Amino acid sequence: MTTAIAAVLSRGLESFNGLPDDEFIDLLTTSCHLPVRAWAVAVDGRRPFADVGSLLETAGASVDLLTDDDVDAAHHGLRRIGSKLEGDSLEDRWSRQESGLVRRDEETWRLLEPAHEGYEAKHGRTFLISATGLSTEQILDALRSRTALTREEENRAAKDELRKLVEVRLRKLLTALGEAVTDGSAAS
């Protein structure tokens, strides 16, 4: 990590640490796409964070404490991987970046759609994966293999993916906050 990136993350962390509790919790649940208030409250209770690593460690460890109902809630509002992502919210833009290697052509959808249907029929929810850096083939392989898992195994796999997603999203959030601080101080 370059010194400039570390400085931006550090400014972002300082800004994040300084948010009022309710704002911190709301920002955490929406930006990390983990709409579980108990998770965000647990992370909030450990503030202030001395460094980015301690924030990431706390957020990840708090994912491990999610109940099965919390894991189900984490799937709320998800769209199928490979579907067209619309919208211009920060979270929508991040989702497009994270799934950037997934092809969105008819052939890809022809392969993904039945795999999604099989997963949803077995597990009763949309497939969740941290798609950053994954190819369509890797996502399809994960989708097929996780369809075969028991509910307990799949919840553990979903938590693993949530930990990855939370880390990716927190780094993006801290970067955005750090850049906003930089832009704000540059404008004064």
Residue frames relative to the residue before (quaternion, step in Angstrom):
aa qw qx qy qz dx dy dz
M 1.0000 0.0000 0.0000 0.0000 0.00 0.00 0.00
T 0.4144 -0.7144 0.5039 0.2527 3.55 -0.88 0.94
T 0.6515 -0.5170 0.3914 0.3937 3.52 -1.29 0.40
A 0.6424 0.5306 -0.3268 0.4461 3.59 0.99 -0.81
I 0.6573 0.4918 -0.3117 0.4785 3.61 0.95 -0.83
A 0.6394 0.5248 -0.3222 0.4604 3.57 0.96 -0.86
A 0.6462 0.5175 -0.3190 0.4614 3.60 1.01 -0.79
V 0.6420 0.5101 -0.3220 0.4732 3.59 0.97 -0.82
L 0.6593 0.5006 -0.3072 0.4694 3.59 0.91 -0.91
S 0.6448 0.5267 -0.3186 0.4532 3.57 0.98 -0.82
R 0.6490 0.4926 -0.3098 0.4900 3.61 0.98 -0.83
G 0.6415 0.5245 -0.3194 0.4597 3.56 1.01 -0.80
L 0.6477 0.5123 -0.3129 0.4692 3.57 0.99 -0.85
E 0.6337 0.5246 -0.3311 0.4621 3.59 0.96 -0.82
S 0.6560 0.4980 -0.2999 0.4813 3.58 0.97 -0.85
F 0.6576 0.5190 -0.2952 0.4595 3.58 0.95 -0.94
N 0.6452 0.5230 -0.3065 0.4651 3.58 0.97 -0.87
G 0.7168 0.4872 -0.2470 0.4334 3.57 1.06 -0.77
L 0.4881 0.6753 -0.4355 0.3407 3.59 1.23 -0.11
P 0.5399 -0.5709 0.4908 0.3763 3.59 -1.16 0.51
D 0.6856 -0.5234 0.3148 0.3961 3.60 -1.12 0.69
D 0.7019 0.4752 -0.2932 0.4421 3.61 0.70 -1.03
E 0.6589 0.4983 -0.3103 0.4705 3.58 0.98 -0.81
F 0.6191 0.5404 -0.3283 0.4657 3.58 1.03 -0.83
I 0.6854 0.4915 -0.2797 0.4587 3.58 0.84 -1.03
D 0.6647 0.4970 -0.3071 0.4657 3.61 0.91 -0.89
L 0.6673 0.4967 -0.3011 0.4663 3.58 0.91 -0.90
L 0.6421 0.5321 -0.3166 0.4520 3.57 0.99 -0.83
T 0.7049 0.4634 -0.2826 0.4566 3.61 0.79 -0.96
T 0.7089 0.4489 -0.2869 0.4622 3.61 0.91 -0.79
S 0.7149 0.4599 -0.2872 0.4414 3.60 0.80 -0.90
C 0.7148 0.4173 -0.2543 0.5002 3.60 1.09 -0.60
H 0.3130 -0.7652 0.4864 0.2828 3.59 1.32 -0.08
L 0.5088 0.5608 -0.4669 0.4567 3.50 0.79 1.16
P 0.0707 -0.8659 0.4951 0.0060 3.57 0.37 1.31
V 0.4021 0.6769 -0.4963 0.3657 3.56 0.78 1.10
R 0.3523 -0.7832 0.4750 0.1921 3.54 -0.19 1.31
A 0.6320 0.5444 -0.3479 0.4281 3.62 0.92 -0.83
W 0.6189 0.5336 -0.3354 0.4687 3.59 1.05 -0.73
A 0.6955 0.4746 -0.2749 0.4643 3.57 0.83 -1.01
V 0.6264 0.5260 -0.3332 0.4688 3.60 1.04 -0.75
A 0.6343 0.5248 -0.3291 0.4625 3.60 1.01 -0.79
V 0.6552 0.4859 -0.3089 0.4891 3.59 0.97 -0.81
D 0.6404 0.5390 -0.3137 0.4484 3.57 0.93 -0.93
G 0.6527 0.5525 -0.3051 0.4190 3.58 0.99 -0.82
R 0.6785 0.4791 -0.2849 0.4784 3.58 1.24 -0.32
R 0.4609 0.6814 -0.4546 0.3414 3.61 1.24 0.05
P 0.5920 -0.1547 -0.7866 -0.0833 1.53 -2.27 1.03
F 0.4186 -0.6886 0.5351 0.2536 3.54 -1.19 0.62
A 0.4547 -0.7120 0.4749 0.2465 3.54 -0.87 0.99
D 0.7981 -0.0298 0.0522 0.5996 3.56 1.10 -0.69
V 0.7064 -0.4654 0.3308 0.4183 3.53 -1.32 0.30
G 0.6285 0.5617 -0.3326 0.4229 3.59 0.97 -0.84
S 0.6783 0.4801 -0.3063 0.4642 3.59 0.92 -0.81
L 0.6035 0.5289 -0.3558 0.4790 3.61 1.10 -0.61
L 0.6819 0.4893 -0.2913 0.4592 3.59 0.84 -0.99
E 0.6478 0.5188 -0.3144 0.4608 3.58 0.98 -0.83
T 0.6700 0.4955 -0.2944 0.4679 3.59 0.92 -0.91
A 0.6661 0.4988 -0.3058 0.4626 3.59 0.89 -0.92
G 0.6676 0.5002 -0.2958 0.4655 3.59 0.98 -0.83
A 0.6586 0.4983 -0.3068 0.4731 3.57 0.95 -0.86
S 0.6403 0.5204 -0.3238 0.4630 3.59 1.08 -0.67
V 0.5668 0.5645 -0.3832 0.4617 3.60 1.17 -0.48
D 0.6237 0.5630 -0.3376 0.4243 3.59 1.00 -0.79
L 0.6852 0.4983 -0.2716 0.4564 3.59 1.16 -0.59
L 0.4247 0.7158 -0.4615 0.3072 3.59 1.25 -0.04
T 0.4037 -0.6802 0.5580 0.2509 3.54 -1.11 0.75
D 0.6752 -0.4536 0.3667 0.4515 3.58 -1.27 0.11
D 0.6367 0.5163 -0.3294 0.4685 3.61 1.01 -0.76
D 0.6311 0.5243 -0.3315 0.4658 3.60 1.04 -0.74
V 0.6329 0.5195 -0.3296 0.4700 3.58 1.00 -0.81
D 0.6277 0.5153 -0.3328 0.4793 3.59 1.01 -0.77
A 0.6543 0.5223 -0.3105 0.4502 3.60 0.94 -0.90
A 0.6129 0.5672 -0.3462 0.4276 3.58 1.08 -0.67
H 0.6517 0.5119 -0.3079 0.4673 3.59 1.20 -0.44
H 0.4819 0.6899 -0.4274 0.3303 3.59 1.25 -0.32
G 0.8292 0.2157 -0.1799 0.4832 3.54 -0.88 0.98
L 0.4754 0.6688 -0.4534 0.3481 3.60 1.21 0.00
R 0.2563 -0.7106 0.6288 0.1845 3.51 -1.25 0.57
R 0.6048 -0.5628 0.4153 0.3808 3.52 -1.18 0.51
I 0.5170 -0.6022 0.5105 0.3308 3.54 -1.09 0.81
G 0.7517 0.3403 -0.2809 0.4901 3.56 -0.88 0.97
S 0.5864 0.5479 -0.3921 0.4496 3.60 1.20 -0.25
K 0.5995 -0.5736 0.4179 0.3702 3.53 -1.23 0.47
L 0.2433 -0.7677 0.5808 0.1190 3.54 -0.87 1.03
E 0.0634 -0.7927 0.6063 0.0011 3.54 -0.68 1.11
G 0.5824 0.5819 -0.4349 0.3649 3.54 -1.27 0.17
D 0.2740 -0.7820 0.5454 0.1257 3.51 -1.21 0.56
S 0.3558 0.7141 -0.5268 0.2931 3.59 1.16 0.42
L 0.6713 -0.4817 0.3704 0.4245 3.54 -1.26 0.35
E 0.6692 0.5074 -0.2992 0.4530 3.58 0.92 -0.92
D 0.6298 0.5230 -0.3317 0.4688 3.62 1.05 -0.75
R 0.6559 0.5019 -0.3134 0.4687 3.58 0.94 -0.86
W 0.6459 0.5091 -0.3227 0.4685 3.58 0.97 -0.81
S 0.6330 0.5330 -0.3347 0.4508 3.61 0.96 -0.81
R 0.6452 0.5076 -0.3232 0.4707 3.58 0.97 -0.81
Q 0.6441 0.5123 -0.3234 0.4671 3.61 0.96 -0.81
E 0.6917 0.5116 -0.2821 0.4245 3.56 0.85 -1.01
S 0.7563 0.3237 -0.1952 0.5340 3.57 1.05 -0.67
G 0.2462 0.8402 -0.4551 0.1623 3.54 1.26 0.45
L 0.6822 0.4821 -0.2993 0.4612 3.60 1.09 -0.57
V 0.5513 0.6041 -0.3992 0.4144 3.59 1.27 -0.19
R 0.3736 -0.7185 0.5438 0.2202 3.53 -0.76 1.07
R 0.1951 -0.7893 0.5741 0.0965 3.57 -1.04 0.74
D 0.3754 0.7131 -0.4996 0.3177 3.56 0.92 0.94
E 0.7205 -0.4554 0.3081 0.4225 3.57 -1.28 0.20
E 0.6416 0.5325 -0.3277 0.4442 3.60 0.95 -0.82
T 0.6486 0.5072 -0.3129 0.4735 3.57 0.97 -0.87
W 0.6724 0.4913 -0.3017 0.4642 3.57 0.86 -0.95
R 0.6067 0.5576 -0.3489 0.4464 3.60 1.07 -0.71
L 0.6852 0.4552 -0.2739 0.4983 3.60 1.09 -0.68
L 0.7126 0.4808 -0.2618 0.4387 3.57 0.89 -0.94
E 0.6282 0.5945 -0.3524 0.3574 3.59 0.90 -0.88
P 0.7065 0.4256 -0.3029 0.4775 3.66 0.73 -0.84
A 0.6095 0.5371 -0.3597 0.4590 3.61 1.10 -0.60
H 0.6266 0.5184 -0.3258 0.4821 3.59 1.02 -0.79
E 0.6628 0.5205 -0.3080 0.4415 3.57 0.88 -0.96
G 0.6572 0.5074 -0.3110 0.4626 3.59 0.97 -0.83
Y 0.6456 0.5126 -0.3147 0.4705 3.56 0.97 -0.86
E 0.6896 0.4916 -0.2801 0.4520 3.58 0.84 -1.00
A 0.6290 0.5294 -0.3357 0.4598 3.58 1.04 -0.74
K 0.7112 0.4480 -0.2633 0.4735 3.58 0.96 -0.82
H 0.8190 0.2950 -0.1233 0.4764 3.58 0.76 -1.02
G 0.4195 -0.7598 0.4300 0.2488 3.61 1.25 -0.10
R 0.7373 0.3079 -0.2216 0.5590 3.58 1.15 0.51
T 0.6161 -0.5460 0.4250 0.3764 3.54 -1.33 0.28
F 0.5521 -0.6250 0.4553 0.3118 3.55 -1.07 0.80
L 0.1338 -0.7858 0.6026 0.0391 3.57 -0.91 1.00
I 0.1646 0.7593 -0.6150 0.1349 3.54 -0.86 1.03
S 0.4037 -0.6437 0.5817 0.2905 3.54 -1.18 0.57
A 0.1869 -0.8609 0.4695 0.0593 3.54 -0.08 1.34
T 0.3942 0.7407 -0.4761 0.2632 3.60 1.22 -0.12
G 0.8562 0.1193 -0.1211 0.4880 3.53 -0.76 1.12
L 0.5935 0.5801 -0.3711 0.4166 3.61 1.24 -0.06
S 0.4107 -0.6865 0.5458 0.2493 3.54 -1.10 0.74
T 0.6837 -0.4498 0.3718 0.4382 3.55 -1.30 0.20
E 0.6591 0.5216 -0.3096 0.4445 3.59 0.93 -0.88
Q 0.6553 0.5043 -0.3139 0.4666 3.59 0.97 -0.82
I 0.6505 0.5007 -0.3132 0.4776 3.58 1.00 -0.79
L 0.6493 0.5121 -0.3154 0.4655 3.57 0.94 -0.84
D 0.6361 0.5172 -0.3256 0.4710 3.61 0.97 -0.80
A 0.6646 0.4939 -0.3016 0.4727 3.61 0.94 -0.90
L 0.6334 0.5377 -0.3216 0.4542 3.56 0.99 -0.84
R 0.6870 0.4729 -0.2820 0.4741 3.57 0.87 -0.91
S 0.6999 0.4655 -0.2956 0.4539 3.60 0.83 -0.89
R 0.6822 0.4790 -0.3028 0.4620 3.60 0.98 -0.70
T 0.5372 0.5974 -0.4118 0.4300 3.59 1.19 -0.32
A 0.6785 0.5056 -0.2842 0.4509 3.58 1.07 -0.72
L 0.5481 0.6447 -0.3939 0.3589 3.61 1.19 -0.30
T 0.5198 -0.5703 0.5176 0.3696 3.53 -1.29 0.36
R 0.6781 -0.4784 0.3483 0.4358 3.59 -1.23 0.26
E 0.6528 0.5136 -0.3122 0.4610 3.59 0.96 -0.84
E 0.6628 0.4938 -0.3000 0.4763 3.59 0.93 -0.89
E 0.6630 0.5061 -0.3064 0.4588 3.57 0.97 -0.86
N 0.6269 0.5210 -0.3495 0.4620 3.61 1.00 -0.68
R 0.6334 0.5047 -0.3333 0.4827 3.61 1.04 -0.71
A 0.6500 0.5072 -0.3139 0.4708 3.59 0.99 -0.83
A 0.6406 0.5184 -0.3201 0.4673 3.59 1.00 -0.81
K 0.6336 0.5152 -0.3331 0.4713 3.61 1.00 -0.74
D 0.6147 0.5356 -0.3462 0.4641 3.60 1.01 -0.76
E 0.6754 0.4831 -0.2860 0.4781 3.57 0.95 -0.88
L 0.6312 0.5297 -0.3321 0.4590 3.58 1.03 -0.76
R 0.6197 0.5315 -0.3471 0.4616 3.60 0.99 -0.75
K 0.6577 0.4972 -0.3087 0.4742 3.59 0.94 -0.88
L 0.6708 0.5065 -0.2934 0.4555 3.56 0.89 -0.96
V 0.6345 0.5260 -0.3261 0.4631 3.58 0.97 -0.86
E 0.6615 0.5004 -0.3221 0.4563 3.60 0.89 -0.83
V 0.6487 0.5082 -0.3161 0.4701 3.59 0.92 -0.90
R 0.7078 0.4709 -0.2686 0.4530 3.56 0.82 -1.01
L 0.6411 0.5118 -0.3418 0.4586 3.62 0.97 -0.72
R 0.6324 0.5133 -0.3399 0.4702 3.59 0.98 -0.73
K 0.6519 0.4985 -0.3139 0.4776 3.60 0.99 -0.79
L 0.6498 0.5175 -0.3133 0.4603 3.57 0.96 -0.86
L 0.6710 0.4875 -0.3028 0.4695 3.59 0.87 -0.90
T 0.6201 0.5292 -0.3372 0.4709 3.58 1.06 -0.72
A 0.6643 0.4966 -0.3067 0.4669 3.59 0.88 -0.93
L 0.6652 0.4899 -0.3030 0.4750 3.60 0.94 -0.85
G 0.6628 0.5078 -0.3007 0.4609 3.57 0.97 -0.85
E 0.6534 0.4927 -0.3100 0.4840 3.58 1.03 -0.76
A 0.6181 0.5372 -0.3427 0.4603 3.61 1.05 -0.71
V 0.6311 0.5139 -0.3285 0.4793 3.59 1.02 -0.81
T 0.6549 0.5108 -0.3060 0.4654 3.58 0.93 -0.92
D 0.6702 0.4928 -0.2936 0.4709 3.60 0.89 -0.95
G 0.6555 0.5185 -0.3044 0.4569 3.57 1.01 -0.84
S 0.6934 0.4528 -0.2892 0.4801 3.60 0.94 -0.82
A 0.6228 0.5380 -0.3413 0.4540 3.57 1.14 -0.59
A 0.6635 0.5127 -0.3029 0.4529 3.56 1.13 -0.69
S 0.6488 0.5497 -0.3400 0.4018 3.62 1.11 -0.47
